[in-house]
């Protein structure tokens, strides 16, 4: 009984530690006062001022488009890489390739950001593309590190997929490419949704890499928030952050549901 | 059983080997399969039977040797171009497709006209009695039903050769027996040549026209089920196909069409009603199936073997249709014998502790080299 109480206390302290800051933030986003830390009654004025701010709306749009494009790119690349790693049998350099696939997972973001910036600058000087930094470079950078995360999800699923299904397709007359599109891909659907949503969230969330690789007119939402906070915390950032939390919470829930879906169907 | 001996072999396997690293999974196998025959590859795990099957399907490339189907070399054909289909042990039904779509898959890939696909699919589903489940998904079917769908899917393309990997392995014992006869019925109706891989000797013996026992990548013996069971060439084959008693013996002499032997354990004399190409003094092993032993409490006539051994019943395992007797022989060895339960009320059934006489017919003894 006492042990039970101890466990419960630990649990609540842990959860409180994690979520009280977020609750405070959400609460104060509905604050009527101009001061960030003084409660003066319920109001939606910061949400209204958010909608009236063209800078924020533009940054939000940038972030969403970048997230959608880079998540799609990352999922396709990760799928190809996973098929190579899991299904092509042992080939020269497979261990190296597998390791390099997952290296961005542990690489500090600052280093990823700097190295990509150097690459883009060098490319611009050598081949003239990308002409300037902005939307394209951020998408490429995000696709690069999201691919590593997506590949983890997809590799795990592909490994658990019975390879005799693909053999059966081949046995019944499918070329390897047709077997991939008719059998492997449909069965990978939920995992791909999951990988896409994960990449989407990571891209939407990223500040460091975007700061290194973006240019004028391509400010993302996290960058905007960061620069606003540097000039002193304004309550409309609370409102923005609340919206982002809700959005990401939704995406994560969807992703979990997508990953769990097929397993429940099997039972 | 059909007589298929006069036909040209459909499949010729010539000196085929497969090495995984330094391990020879399949070691220089030669084998002919005749058209219309049901052939079983029987062996334990790691015997190479599945590797051999996968080489026929094209999923493994032989290290050396040739596979000829209708006289044509299959070496350069990838799996999707071989006129061979396979029924997988796990069935490998596509979970995102209905039964109908699963069965039609191979025909769609062959670009057969739609109306013909519909006819052929409904005909084969009829044959395996799965018509009413056509719109179901595989996860809505029982194990036995999935097995039928997998069979239908591999048969619908009318392959020259059907490979079955442990076709009954995933079914429970009761379902297995009925499915066995079902499989035979379908094979006879369609007439496609079957190659079955199995580790279950009863399955192999009841299904096949011929079977091969495999061990460590080699074929130990090929023949009809009766032939392999009654005349095993080696101790391994004898042990693998059912239980057996093995007696060490020494050849003592030969007269005409008889061979005289001395059993090493008891020193008793015994006679085989046929000549052996072993000179006197050679050590050989005799294989006696448990059901061939005659066990009785009373005095019995020795069979043509001329041998009676004394024993005590150590234990009796009652299985209903028969009992397994564990016999402690007076010479110290252990024998197994089967007693069939012929009468419902046996007046004087054998009991543990009974002193008994054991004999057998000389012609029931198989000889393997020691």
Interface residues (C-beta under 8 A of the other chain):
Chain A: X162 X164 X165 X167 X168 X169 X170 X171 X172 X173 X174 X175 X178 X179 X182 X183 X186 X187 X265 X266
Chain B: X57 X58 X59 X78 X79 X80 X81 X84 X85 X86 X88 X89 X90 X92 X93 X94 X95 X96 X105 X106 X109 X110 X139 X153 X154 X157
